[in-house]
Amino acid sequence: MLYEQGKPLEHVVRESLIGLGFSAIPFAEKDSEFDVIFESPEGRCLGEVEGKDSKAINIEKFSQLERNLQEDFAREDVTEYAKGVLFGNAERLKPLAERGEPFTLKCMAAAERVGAALVQTADLFEPIRYLRSRSDPAYAEACRKAIFDTEGKVVEFPPVPR
């Protein structure tokens, strides 16, 4: 989660979402392929996952998320737009303390325009580590709520209980 990219990062993000109480699966059908569709009682989301070696996550990945949201909504069995979530592991080869902003200004502006949530994968690390060590449905729900309530900004997960 802290240093991955590509399929390994997609896998760990899906596993993390399951740990938060979502159902989470990759989606591939005909010409559509989405990194993750995830659902909970709070609603349904579509996510794209990106890891960059030495840069912030940029507008190209966000544009892909927007296209995928349109493709998903066009499917016959879908009646509402999913919430868009972009998961980014920016500057993944650097130590966490040395990483800069996870998303470019253009990416942030696009997220604000459509109400998407941005998740820095490193921010998921402590909540998931906590939830793997104990069952805490209320905390998991608070983390899901943080994702659903965030529109156009980087998700701030609630502090891990001590």
Z-matrix of the N, CA and C atoms (Angstrom, degrees):
N
C 1 1.447
C 2 1.540 1 110.74
N 3 1.307 2 116.56 1 -33.06
C 4 1.456 3 119.71 2 -176.38
C 5 1.527 4 113.42 3 -86.23
N 6 1.341 5 117.04 4 -28.01
C 7 1.460 6 119.49 5 -172.58
C 8 1.525 7 114.13 6 -131.78
N 9 1.319 8 118.35 7 7.37
C 10 1.465 9 121.70 8 -175.89
C 11 1.528 10 112.22 9 -88.91
N 12 1.331 11 114.08 10 168.29
C 13 1.459 12 123.52 11 170.55
C 14 1.522 13 107.42 12 -151.18
N 15 1.325 14 117.87 13 175.09
C 16 1.461 15 121.76 14 175.88
C 17 1.522 16 113.38 15 62.04
N 18 1.333 17 115.09 16 -148.74
C 19 1.473 18 121.18 17 -176.60
C 20 1.531 19 112.84 18 -58.91
N 21 1.353 20 120.18 19 -40.48
C 22 1.474 21 118.14 20 177.22
C 23 1.530 22 112.82 21 -60.32
N 24 1.336 23 117.65 22 -38.71
C 25 1.462 24 120.22 23 178.25
C 26 1.526 25 110.23 24 -68.38
N 27 1.327 26 117.24 25 -42.35
C 28 1.465 27 120.17 26 177.31
C 29 1.526 28 110.43 27 -57.37
N 30 1.318 29 116.53 28 -44.36
C 31 1.467 30 121.08 29 -179.03
C 32 1.535 31 111.19 30 -62.33
N 33 1.317 32 117.59 31 -47.66
C 34 1.463 33 120.04 32 -177.86
C 35 1.532 34 111.18 33 -67.40
N 36 1.319 35 117.87 34 -32.41
C 37 1.475 36 120.09 35 175.85
C 38 1.528 37 109.50 36 -65.71
N 39 1.330 38 117.17 37 -45.18
C 40 1.477 39 119.12 38 178.28
C 41 1.528 40 110.58 39 -61.05
N 42 1.317 41 117.90 40 -44.05
C 43 1.470 42 121.12 41 178.44
C 44 1.529 43 111.25 42 -61.80
N 45 1.319 44 116.63 43 -37.62
C 46 1.460 45 120.89 44 178.05
C 47 1.526 46 111.01 45 -66.17
N 48 1.311 47 116.33 46 -41.86
C 49 1.466 48 120.06 47 178.16
C 50 1.520 49 110.98 48 -62.89
N 51 1.322 50 116.78 49 -39.61
C 52 1.471 51 120.48 50 175.65
C 53 1.527 52 109.48 51 -61.67
N 54 1.324 53 116.76 52 -39.83
C 55 1.462 54 120.88 53 177.29
C 56 1.521 55 113.14 54 -62.83
N 57 1.333 56 116.47 55 -26.08
C 58 1.468 57 120.88 56 176.97
C 59 1.526 58 112.31 57 -85.31
N 60 1.331 59 116.95 58 -3.10
C 61 1.456 60 120.09 59 177.83
C 62 1.517 61 114.87 60 100.53
N 63 1.316 62 117.41 61 10.42
C 64 1.458 63 121.20 62 175.05
C 65 1.524 64 109.12 63 -87.86
N 66 1.327 65 116.65 64 155.71
C 67 1.459 66 119.59 65 158.23
C 68 1.524 67 103.33 66 -87.82
N 69 1.320 68 117.80 67 137.96
C 70 1.462 69 120.05 68 -175.09
C 71 1.523 70 109.56 69 -144.62
N 72 1.333 71 115.12 70 123.77
C 73 1.464 72 120.09 71 -179.47
C 74 1.518 73 109.89 72 -139.50
N 75 1.340 74 117.01 73 151.40
C 76 1.460 75 118.53 74 168.46
C 77 1.528 76 107.42 75 -75.53
N 78 1.309 77 117.18 76 160.05
C 79 1.458 78 120.23 77 -178.80
C 80 1.518 79 109.06 78 -130.96
N 81 1.323 80 115.71 79 128.92
C 82 1.461 81 121.12 80 174.01
C 83 1.518 82 107.92 81 -144.23
N 84 1.338 83 115.85 82 120.94
C 85 1.459 84 121.74 83 -179.34
C 86 1.523 85 108.07 84 -155.23
N 87 1.302 86 116.61 85 126.44
C 88 1.468 87 122.26 86 -178.68
C 89 1.526 88 109.64 87 51.97
N 90 1.330 89 117.91 88 -118.68
C 91 1.459 90 121.71 89 -178.20
C 92 1.529 91 113.41 90 -94.31
N 93 1.321 92 117.84 91 1.91
C 94 1.460 93 121.32 92 -177.16
C 95 1.524 94 111.00 93 -102.17
N 96 1.328 95 114.99 94 136.76
C 97 1.452 96 120.92 95 174.35
C 98 1.523 97 108.33 96 -144.65
N 99 1.336 98 116.34 97 121.02
C 100 1.455 99 122.32 98 -178.61
C 101 1.522 100 108.30 99 -120.56
N 102 1.330 101 117.20 100 140.59
C 103 1.463 102 120.78 101 -178.97
C 104 1.518 103 111.61 102 -60.67
N 105 1.339 104 116.45 103 -42.20
C 106 1.467 105 118.53 104 -179.10
C 107 1.528 106 110.57 105 -159.81
N 108 1.325 107 114.35 106 135.58
C 109 1.463 108 122.22 107 166.06
C 110 1.516 109 104.65 108 -112.69
N 111 1.326 110 116.58 109 127.13
C 112 1.463 111 118.83 110 -178.26
C 113 1.521 112 110.93 111 -135.07
N 114 1.347 113 113.58 112 142.38
C 115 1.459 114 120.91 113 -174.60
C 116 1.517 115 110.97 114 -135.88
N 117 1.317 116 114.36 115 153.37
C 118 1.465 117 122.57 116 174.21
C 119 1.522 118 106.39 117 -153.34
N 120 1.320 119 117.57 118 178.79
C 121 1.468 120 118.07 119 176.72
C 122 1.533 121 112.65 120 -57.70
N 123 1.336 122 117.08 121 -24.17
C 124 1.465 123 120.28 122 -178.53
C 125 1.525 124 112.61 123 -75.65
N 126 1.331 125 118.03 124 -21.89
C 127 1.454 126 119.83 125 -179.96
C 128 1.513 127 113.25 126 150.00
N 129 1.333 128 114.84 127 -167.22
C 130 1.465 129 122.86 128 -174.31
C 131 1.525 130 109.86 129 -122.24
N 132 1.331 131 115.25 130 136.31
C 133 1.460 132 121.52 131 -179.60
C 134 1.523 133 110.81 132 -128.82
N 135 1.309 134 114.73 133 156.22
C 136 1.454 135 121.92 134 171.86
C 137 1.519 136 105.88 135 -124.41
N 138 1.330 137 116.00 136 129.07
C 139 1.452 138 119.45 137 -176.53
C 140 1.508 139 113.83 138 -124.17
N 141 1.310 140 114.61 139 148.40
C 142 1.455 141 123.16 140 170.70
C 143 1.519 142 107.05 141 -117.03
N 144 1.328 143 115.44 142 145.00
C 145 1.461 144 121.96 143 -174.03
C 146 1.525 145 108.34 144 -123.96
N 147 1.332 146 116.42 145 132.89
C 148 1.461 147 120.63 146 -179.18
C 149 1.518 148 110.71 147 -143.01
N 150 1.309 149 115.98 148 136.00
C 151 1.454 150 122.64 149 171.92
C 152 1.514 151 108.78 150 -119.59
N 153 1.309 152 116.81 151 134.34
C 154 1.474 153 122.08 152 179.07
C 155 1.525 154 108.17 153 -122.96
N 156 1.327 155 115.79 154 135.63
C 157 1.460 156 120.42 155 -178.15
C 158 1.521 157 113.00 156 -62.50
N 159 1.335 158 117.25 157 -49.13
C 160 1.463 159 119.18 158 -170.88
C 161 1.528 160 114.03 159 -140.31
N 162 1.339 161 116.41 160 17.85
C 163 1.463 162 120.11 161 -178.49
C 164 1.522 163 110.42 162 -135.43
N 165 1.330 164 114.40 163 168.69
C 166 1.463 165 121.13 164 173.06
C 167 1.532 166 108.97 165 -77.30
N 168 1.310 167 116.38 166 160.26
C 169 1.465 168 121.74 167 175.81
C 170 1.523 169 106.76 168 -71.46
N 171 1.339 170 116.07 169 131.59
C 172 1.459 171 119.12 170 -171.29
C 173 1.532 172 113.08 171 -111.50
N 174 1.317 173 113.92 172 -178.55
C 175 1.460 174 122.31 173 -173.51
C 176 1.532 175 112.86 174 -62.82
N 177 1.322 176 118.21 175 -27.34
C 178 1.467 177 119.77 176 -179.83
C 179 1.526 178 111.20 177 -60.19
N 180 1.319 179 116.74 178 -43.04
C 181 1.465 180 119.09 179 179.69
C 182 1.527 181 110.13 180 -69.23
N 183 1.316 182 117.17 181 -35.99
C 184 1.464 183 119.19 182 177.89
C 185 1.528 184 110.33 183 -66.98
N 186 1.326 185 117.04 184 -38.11
C 187 1.466 186 120.35 185 176.95
C 188 1.521 187 110.64 186 -60.78
N 189 1.325 188 116.53 187 -38.54
C 190 1.472 189 120.12 188 176.41
C 191 1.524 190 110.42 189 -63.03
N 192 1.330 191 117.06 190 -41.78
C 193 1.463 192 120.42 191 177.45
C 194 1.529 193 110.21 192 -59.17
N 195 1.317 194 117.27 193 -44.61
C 196 1.470 195 120.05 194 179.93
C 197 1.527 196 111.84 195 -62.46
N 198 1.332 197 116.86 196 -42.30
C 199 1.475 198 119.94 197 177.53
C 200 1.526 199 110.30 198 -61.89
N 201 1.322 200 115.98 199 -42.23
C 202 1.460 201 119.88 200 -179.70
C 203 1.524 202 112.11 201 -65.30
N 204 1.320 203 117.21 202 -36.78
C 205 1.470 204 119.97 203 176.55
C 206 1.529 205 110.29 204 -62.27
N 207 1.329 206 117.50 205 -40.25
C 208 1.460 207 121.80 206 178.13
C 209 1.528 208 110.76 207 -66.34
N 210 1.335 209 116.79 208 -45.62
C 211 1.468 210 120.86 209 178.75
C 212 1.522 211 111.12 210 -60.77
N 213 1.317 212 116.06 211 -42.36
C 214 1.458 213 120.89 212 -179.77
C 215 1.529 214 110.34 213 -62.71
N 216 1.326 215 116.99 214 -46.21
C 217 1.463 216 120.78 215 -178.79
C 218 1.525 217 111.59 216 -64.83
N 219 1.305 218 117.55 217 -29.74
C 220 1.467 219 121.65 218 -179.86
C 221 1.528 220 112.07 219 -72.93
N 222 1.331 221 118.11 220 -16.17
C 223 1.457 222 120.23 221 179.62
C 224 1.525 223 109.82 222 -64.19
N 225 1.322 224 116.19 223 144.15
C 226 1.461 225 121.71 224 -174.35
C 227 1.532 226 113.58 225 -61.01
N 228 1.325 227 117.85 226 -35.81
C 229 1.463 228 121.01 227 -175.95
C 230 1.528 229 113.72 228 -86.29
N 231 1.326 230 118.93 229 2.77
C 232 1.461 231 122.68 230 -178.80
C 233 1.522 232 108.90 231 -106.49
N 234 1.344 233 116.82 232 127.22
C 235 1.468 234 120.66 233 -177.08
C 236 1.528 235 113.31 234 -113.00
N 237 1.341 236 117.92 235 -10.73
C 238 1.468 237 121.73 236 178.63
C 239 1.515 238 109.24 237 -136.31
N 240 1.328 239 115.70 238 149.11
C 241 1.454 240 119.47 239 174.47
C 242 1.522 241 109.88 240 -64.11
N 243 1.317 242 116.04 241 138.10
C 244 1.464 243 121.04 242 172.33
C 245 1.526 244 108.06 243 -77.19
N 246 1.302 245 116.11 244 155.24
C 247 1.461 246 120.61 245 172.73
C 248 1.525 247 107.24 246 -75.19
N 249 1.299 248 116.81 247 132.13
C 250 1.458 249 121.09 248 178.61
C 251 1.516 250 111.48 249 -84.24
N 252 1.322 251 115.89 250 135.62
C 253 1.461 252 121.64 251 177.68
C 254 1.528 253 108.13 252 -136.25
N 255 1.321 254 115.95 253 125.32
C 256 1.453 255 121.52 254 176.67
C 257 1.524 256 108.45 255 -107.45
N 258 1.334 257 115.49 256 119.47
C 259 1.459 258 122.55 257 178.67
C 260 1.519 259 107.55 258 -98.08
N 261 1.316 260 117.18 259 125.24
C 262 1.453 261 120.51 260 -177.49
C 263 1.516 262 113.54 261 -127.91
N 264 1.315 263 115.02 262 133.48
C 265 1.463 264 122.13 263 172.43
C 266 1.524 265 105.98 264 -115.91
N 267 1.332 266 115.45 265 80.03
C 268 1.460 267 121.93 266 -174.97
C 269 1.527 268 110.62 267 -81.78
N 270 1.325 269 115.20 268 148.87
C 271 1.468 270 122.19 269 178.53
C 272 1.527 271 110.74 270 48.31
N 273 1.319 272 115.33 271 45.06
C 274 1.459 273 122.49 272 -170.27
C 275 1.518 274 114.79 273 -62.36
N 276 1.323 275 117.78 274 -20.97
C 277 1.466 276 120.19 275 -178.17
C 278 1.528 277 112.81 276 -85.55
N 279 1.338 278 116.71 277 -7.52
C 280 1.461 279 120.76 278 179.11
C 281 1.524 280 110.56 279 -92.45
N 282 1.334 281 116.97 280 153.90
C 283 1.467 282 119.02 281 171.13
C 284 1.538 283 109.29 282 -60.17
N 285 1.321 284 117.07 283 149.87
C 286 1.472 285 120.88 284 -175.81
C 287 1.521 286 112.63 285 -53.86
N 288 1.316 287 117.49 286 -41.71
C 289 1.468 288 121.28 287 -176.80
C 290 1.528 289 112.67 288 -66.02
N 291 1.314 290 117.93 289 -18.90
C 292 1.468 291 121.54 290 -177.65
C 293 1.528 292 113.22 291 -100.01
N 294 1.302 293 117.73 292 -1.03
C 295 1.468 294 120.36 293 -178.23
C 296 1.520 295 110.59 294 -77.68
N 297 1.339 296 114.50 295 143.99
C 298 1.462 297 120.15 296 178.22
C 299 1.519 298 111.18 297 -90.01
N 300 1.324 299 115.37 298 -153.31
C 301 1.455 300 120.93 299 179.20
C 302 1.535 301 109.16 300 -62.93
N 303 1.334 302 117.39 301 135.56
C 304 1.467 303 119.56 302 -175.35
C 305 1.526 304 114.39 303 -75.64
N 306 1.331 305 117.69 304 -24.49
C 307 1.458 306 121.74 305 -175.78
C 308 1.533 307 109.22 306 -130.49
N 309 1.341 308 116.85 307 143.11
C 310 1.462 309 120.26 308 178.79
C 311 1.532 310 109.96 309 -69.38
N 312 1.325 311 115.22 310 163.54
C 313 1.471 312 119.89 311 178.41
C 314 1.527 313 111.29 312 -61.06
N 315 1.337 314 117.58 313 -38.31
C 316 1.465 315 120.07 314 177.93
C 317 1.524 316 110.91 315 -64.44
N 318 1.306 317 116.70 316 -40.25
C 319 1.465 318 120.77 317 178.25
C 320 1.533 319 110.01 318 -63.43
N 321 1.316 320 116.61 319 -41.93
C 322 1.472 321 121.12 320 178.81
C 323 1.533 322 110.39 321 -64.44
N 324 1.328 323 117.10 322 -41.90
C 325 1.469 324 120.76 323 179.74
C 326 1.520 325 110.46 324 -64.35
N 327 1.322 326 117.51 325 -41.13
C 328 1.468 327 120.86 326 178.65
C 329 1.519 328 110.93 327 -65.41
N 330 1.318 329 117.40 328 -40.33
C 331 1.463 330 120.90 329 178.43
C 332 1.521 331 110.66 330 -62.94
N 333 1.320 332 115.88 331 -40.91
C 334 1.468 333 119.95 332 178.92
C 335 1.525 334 110.73 333 -64.08
N 336 1.328 335 115.92 334 -40.02
C 337 1.474 336 120.32 335 -178.29
C 338 1.521 337 112.05 336 -61.21
N 339 1.342 338 117.60 337 -39.35
C 340 1.469 339 120.03 338 -176.22
C 341 1.528 340 113.71 339 -104.70
N 342 1.333 341 117.33 340 -0.81
C 343 1.471 342 119.82 341 178.44
C 344 1.518 343 114.00 342 75.33
N 345 1.333 344 116.32 343 25.29
C 346 1.469 345 119.91 344 179.00
C 347 1.525 346 110.31 345 -79.52
N 348 1.315 347 115.46 346 156.85
C 349 1.466 348 121.95 347 175.03
C 350 1.519 349 108.75 348 -99.21
N 351 1.315 350 115.80 349 143.43
C 352 1.460 351 122.32 350 176.27
C 353 1.527 352 107.71 351 -113.25
N 354 1.322 353 116.88 352 128.84
C 355 1.460 354 120.90 353 -178.92
C 356 1.516 355 108.94 354 -120.86
N 357 1.321 356 114.84 355 120.11
C 358 1.460 357 120.27 356 171.86
C 359 1.528 358 105.86 357 -81.33
N 360 1.328 359 117.00 358 118.73
C 361 1.468 360 119.07 359 -172.52
C 362 1.520 361 112.44 360 -59.19
N 363 1.318 362 118.02 361 -31.32
C 364 1.469 363 120.31 362 177.97
C 365 1.532 364 111.03 363 -61.64
N 366 1.343 365 117.01 364 -29.17
C 367 1.467 366 120.53 365 178.73
C 368 1.524 367 112.49 366 -70.14
N 369 1.327 368 116.96 367 -18.98
C 370 1.466 369 121.45 368 177.65
C 371 1.536 370 112.22 369 -79.70
N 372 1.327 371 116.58 370 -19.28
C 373 1.456 372 120.89 371 -170.52
C 374 1.533 373 113.10 372 -57.56
N 375 1.318 374 118.04 373 -55.68
C 376 1.470 375 120.56 374 -177.34
C 377 1.535 376 112.44 375 -64.93
N 378 1.349 377 119.37 376 -45.70
C 379 1.469 378 117.88 377 176.96
C 380 1.531 379 112.78 378 -57.65
N 381 1.323 380 117.43 379 -40.98
C 382 1.468 381 119.94 380 -178.70
C 383 1.518 382 110.50 381 -71.09
N 384 1.315 383 117.65 382 -40.58
C 385 1.470 384 119.68 383 177.38
C 386 1.525 385 110.32 384 -59.68
N 387 1.324 386 116.18 385 -43.46
C 388 1.468 387 120.64 386 177.76
C 389 1.529 388 110.74 387 -60.91
N 390 1.330 389 117.47 388 -48.81
C 391 1.464 390 120.81 389 -176.35
C 392 1.531 391 112.70 390 -69.46
N 393 1.312 392 117.78 391 -23.37
C 394 1.472 393 119.66 392 175.08
C 395 1.524 394 111.52 393 -75.40
N 396 1.320 395 117.01 394 -21.60
C 397 1.466 396 119.86 395 -178.05
C 398 1.531 397 112.81 396 -92.41
N 399 1.324 398 117.51 397 -14.94
C 400 1.470 399 120.26 398 180.00
C 401 1.524 400 110.03 399 -161.29
N 402 1.303 401 114.49 400 156.39
C 403 1.457 402 120.57 401 176.17
C 404 1.526 403 108.65 402 -85.51
N 405 1.318 404 116.52 403 124.25
C 406 1.454 405 121.43 404 178.59
C 407 1.529 406 108.01 405 -147.21
N 408 1.350 407 116.07 406 77.84
C 409 1.471 408 119.46 407 -177.22
C 410 1.527 409 113.72 408 -56.79
N 411 1.322 410 117.98 409 -33.66
C 412 1.466 411 120.11 410 -179.20
C 413 1.528 412 110.68 411 -67.39
N 414 1.319 413 116.94 412 -40.53
C 415 1.464 414 120.06 413 178.28
C 416 1.537 415 110.56 414 -67.77
N 417 1.329 416 116.94 415 -42.69
C 418 1.467 417 120.69 416 177.64
C 419 1.530 418 110.15 417 -59.01
N 420 1.315 419 116.32 418 -42.40
C 421 1.467 420 120.49 419 178.16
C 422 1.530 421 110.82 420 -63.54
N 423 1.322 422 117.37 421 -40.48
C 424 1.466 423 120.77 422 178.49
C 425 1.530 424 110.66 423 -62.72
N 426 1.324 425 117.57 424 -37.11
C 427 1.465 426 121.37 425 177.30
C 428 1.526 427 110.80 426 -67.34
N 429 1.334 428 116.96 427 -42.60
C 430 1.473 429 119.98 428 176.92
C 431 1.526 430 109.94 429 -61.83
N 432 1.313 431 115.78 430 -43.54
C 433 1.466 432 120.97 431 179.87
C 434 1.534 433 110.52 432 -61.10
N 435 1.324 434 116.90 433 -38.21
C 436 1.474 435 120.35 434 178.43
C 437 1.524 436 110.30 435 -59.98
N 438 1.326 437 117.18 436 -40.49
C 439 1.468 438 120.69 437 178.55
C 440 1.528 439 110.16 438 -66.05
N 441 1.338 440 117.06 439 -47.66
C 442 1.468 441 120.05 440 -177.36
C 443 1.524 442 112.64 441 -68.20
N 444 1.312 443 117.38 442 -33.26
C 445 1.459 444 120.41 443 -177.17
C 446 1.520 445 113.95 444 -81.35
N 447 1.316 446 117.41 445 -15.93
C 448 1.467 447 120.71 446 -178.05
C 449 1.524 448 109.84 447 -84.93
N 450 1.304 449 115.24 448 124.92
C 451 1.460 450 121.13 449 178.81
C 452 1.517 451 109.25 450 -130.13
N 453 1.317 452 115.38 451 114.43
C 454 1.453 453 120.44 452 175.51
C 455 1.511 454 115.14 453 78.68
N 456 1.309 455 117.13 454 16.04
C 457 1.457 456 121.09 455 -178.22
C 458 1.521 457 110.06 456 -141.38
N 459 1.330 458 115.21 457 173.75
C 460 1.459 459 121.06 458 173.60
C 461 1.524 460 107.84 459 -78.80
N 462 1.316 461 115.88 460 132.10
C 463 1.464 462 121.85 461 -179.39
C 464 1.528 463 109.85 462 -65.06
N 465 1.324 464 115.21 463 133.07
C 466 1.457 465 121.63 464 172.93
C 467 1.524 466 107.22 465 -108.18
N 468 1.316 467 115.48 466 107.95
C 469 1.463 468 119.47 467 179.41
C 470 1.521 469 110.21 468 -74.61
N 471 1.342 470 116.71 469 150.43
C 472 1.467 471 118.69 470 178.77
C 473 1.525 472 109.98 471 -65.28
N 474 1.328 473 116.30 472 150.67
C 475 1.468 474 118.62 473 178.69
C 476 1.522 475 111.62 474 -58.43
N 477 1.316 476 115.55 475 145.51
C 478 1.464 477 120.74 476 178.16
C 479 1.534 478 107.72 477 -68.73
N 480 1.329 479 117.60 478 130.10
C 481 1.467 480 119.76 479 177.88
C 482 1.535 481 110.80 480 -59.70
N 483 1.314 482 116.07 481 146.67
C 484 1.471 483 120.33 482 178.12
C 485 1.493 484 110.16 483 -107.15
